[in-house]
Amino acid sequence: MAEANQGNGNTPQGQAIQAGDGVQVLLDEREMRTIYSNAYRIHTTAEEVILDVGFNMPNPSQQPSGQQQLLFKVTDRVVMTYTSAKRLMHSLQQLIKRYEQQFGEIPNQPGQRR
């Protein structure tokens, strides 16, 4: 599958992109949702990679005297094959590499400044 950031031809379904093997892929974004995510969890089976995404937030029901707690609110789950997961990994690696070349290294820990 081609990455969604390629091409820009508008169609009634959304965009038309050219896959690497010469096949044109039409994107239908009519039911697309946008979510915010600052956290993830990965599960695996022999055939699939399961990626839960959501966000960390302070636990609203935490007792005042207790240790600080974060609540991981899972909002969406993505299930994909290992082949798709590998293609996603390569796409993200390229994206991060280009970003860091332009803006500098991204810290691994939240809250760290560049």
Buried (B, 14 or more C-beta within 10 A) or exposed (E): EBBEEEBEEEEEEBBBBEEEEEEEBEBEEEEEEEEEBEBEEEEEEEEBBBBBBBBEEEEEEEEEEEEEEEEBEEEEEEEBEEEBBEBBEEBEEEEEEEEEEEEEEEEEEEEEEE
